[in-house]
């Protein structure tokens, strides 16, 4: 029998706010354990949460970018469960029920489909919640039989983006996650740093025979931390379910954890063991009311989104489809490109440089374009020097590397290092005469018709001039002298 | 203990006057009252923790301010004590529970900060029903509070220590908290004034939660004016409490002079029905007659839902326990407070909570957990919220035609220690006239209006519309003036 899979995702994304969702503590990653804490996020008796308005705005921004409807009134609920890294004994989270709405509902994210077109993955909702702390077991510094808790992460703002079960393949899942990531980073809502756990994914996976309309029993894969792992986990879960059905087995509703090292899933709990979270509206927080003026204000702050930018770049610039992808993948790279073009460089030349040397430096150094010491204006100036014939392309590369190190302007570097191209006929004459005198055999062979030796002479010339000879001028002179 | 006053000033108002004029120093007053606490507390058991060093230090700081001619706060030198449900920085805060026996908060509740800013002297922390759950102040890890008027009787609860300390002259003013009557009932039983403000009038930041949508901090004092002064100090918006209201704080002291001429006062018929002891009714009617004599018109009103115990008490015990079951989850032995070591995490949780909480607290956690459980939520929690809406409407309708409502605080005066301990339902009925007020979020006061045939104090409950504390205080002041014994 052939089966099709039905997949829905719940993506938790960490918002890029400086402070936590319900208190003024820093939300920064990597601080010493239990230093970013206060009575509120420690859940001390008597402390009360106060909603951070920036969290609401960021959540609204991504929701609007994904075409969601902002609910005029939403609430926070308490999700009750005991765990040592949950200091209050409940997590404050929005929730959707008949009476309680989350911040945003509806909307969708486009992904490339198998037939080459696009497919819209509908969103159920986007809601806000607080992160829990971190339990630390089995580390060298943890005594046997003990566990430690770091509360720094408690109250770090998260949004949960819940999709409809519209995804059919693990490839679509990968594309969906990539698009979502790009959208989150573009809108400045999340830093999207996977290594810091900024996106964590729960996947609901079921299969059914092709043609069947009823949904199969779903299995939830919890807390996957990379897109590739998510893809692999889903593939292996689909295969597990197919194998089970094919051998006459039955799929049991369960929650699984994925072990990426061994590429296996293990059951966390079954339906019978599922928790009763006893959700109820948090009486410490008043309902969140968002009026249309607030929505409009946030809407106006949303930058140009990747899809729109791609279309515009194709229309406005003389660059390849491949370059459009590279340039628009990151909003800051796109802005850098446009700034270089605005400084007077042809779009194709700017794109070539950014796709080549700039991206090479960013990748080698693992830095963002914002950290690059070469401004778009300086890059434009460098390209201009090549264009005018002041320096050769290979000199320009050397100058660029120097710019990366020093942050100096290209003109200053060319000046400092004396790299201006030698186009002066008199100066080139002398050097060429010397080369001809030093290499009589090669001169003979060239005159005998071995045109390939042109390269040899040019190489000698570049060595003698440290690459500063104007190649066009020089080859023209050489031909005159040997012709 | 007719006159427990250890110094000439009977009221905070008088004391502030004396300190400002340097008739006596804050240190003198504080030393005297600390000695009085030492003498009387073994009998009354109103204090869990007395902070002698902190109080004397604060007193000296006040005296220096006076001597230096600096600006002085409205409660300068006034000895105040706090229900042990309010967090005090560096001073242990137990909620009268074993589970918080050793808990020392690293921060002050907002009301505590405001008291310090007002130059009050904080004497210590007062006994109560564990986690404010109870109507007699007997459910305490530190033993029952005894009524200064008759030490064989309860103080009422849960803020029993707060009422008893004022009645016994161990503090001129105290703070308590009222979730279903916990300020008004002990005020009535101990013969002092106790006010439960409108929900949102006073910041709850630093008030250890019992039921967050019902809890409100309230002042106790010997007089209505002192109660008004203390309310004025603690009231007002607090950015740390999202549920605190952005409503300006009026001059409550001024309101005490206003009188009741022209006010309409409603008597909810349901609050005068079967079960109300006759001497309590007589005393309450005496208070109401005083109001009428002073120009108020009296009329009967009906509160069909709010006045019906089957609705009000039931809704209260579902909502309050549901919230409590969640609020008290944090006491798990992991971070602070009592922990019973065990082999596994789950055993540690179970043993810590089994041994750390008292019987009534565990009963309410279980009730609330049940009410919120999947499959029962609709039948209990949701239904209770619907009843709560109807109760609010009852009061809204009543306040369309009345400025105030008047009723007894409780069907009986203070009962004997131990009398209702084994009968939780009888105990819950002590709050029959008070719980609906918390469900509606409106303010109420208990002001002494007479005594029972046995000579026990009886309080008159006056209820106002949301943020109508001024009207309540104006009427309470009239009752006090005419009936002060």
Boltz contact constraints between the chains, C-beta under 6 A:
constraints:
  - contact:
      token1: [A, 39]
      token2: [B, 107]
      max_distance: 6.0
  - contact:
      token1: [A, 43]
      token2: [B, 330]
      max_distance: 6.0
  - contact:
      token1: [A, 45]
      token2: [B, 208]
      max_distance: 6.0
  - contact:
      token1: [A, 46]
      token2: [B, 87]
      max_distance: 6.0
  - contact:
      token1: [A, 46]
      token2: [B, 206]
      max_distance: 6.0
  - contact:
      token1: [A, 46]
      token2: [B, 207]
      max_distance: 6.0
  - contact:
      token1: [A, 46]
      token2: [B, 208]
      max_distance: 6.0
  - contact:
      token1: [A, 48]
      token2: [B, 205]
      max_distance: 6.0
  - contact:
      token1: [A, 48]
      token2: [B, 241]
      max_distance: 6.0
  - contact:
      token1: [A, 50]
      token2: [B, 242]
      max_distance: 6.0
  - contact:
      token1: [A, 78]
      token2: [B, 326]
      max_distance: 6.0
  - contact:
      token1: [A, 80]
      token2: [B, 326]
      max_distance: 6.0
  - contact:
      token1: [A, 82]
      token2: [B, 349]
      max_distance: 6.0
  - contact:
      token1: [A, 84]
      token2: [B, 334]
      max_distance: 6.0
  - contact:
      token1: [A, 88]
      token2: [B, 330]
      max_distance: 6.0
  - contact:
      token1: [A, 89]
      token2: [B, 329]
      max_distance: 6.0
  - contact:
      token1: [A, 89]
      token2: [B, 330]
      max_distance: 6.0
  - contact:
      token1: [A, 90]
      token2: [B, 326]
      max_distance: 6.0
  - contact:
      token1: [A, 90]
      token2: [B, 329]
      max_distance: 6.0
  - contact:
      token1: [A, 276]
      token2: [B, 373]
      max_distance: 6.0
  - contact:
      token1: [A, 276]
      token2: [B, 374]
      max_distance: 6.0
  - contact:
      token1: [A, 278]
      token2: [B, 372]
      max_distance: 6.0
  - contact:
      token1: [A, 280]
      token2: [B, 372]
      max_distance: 6.0
  - contact:
      token1: [A, 283]
      token2: [B, 212]
      max_distance: 6.0
  - contact:
      token1: [A, 283]
      token2: [B, 213]
      max_distance: 6.0
  - contact:
      token1: [A, 283]
      token2: [B, 323]
      max_distance: 6.0
  - contact:
      token1: [A, 284]
      token2: [B, 212]
      max_distance: 6.0
  - contact:
      token1: [A, 285]
      token2: [B, 242]
      max_distance: 6.0
  - contact:
      token1: [A, 286]
      token2: [B, 242]
      max_distance: 6.0
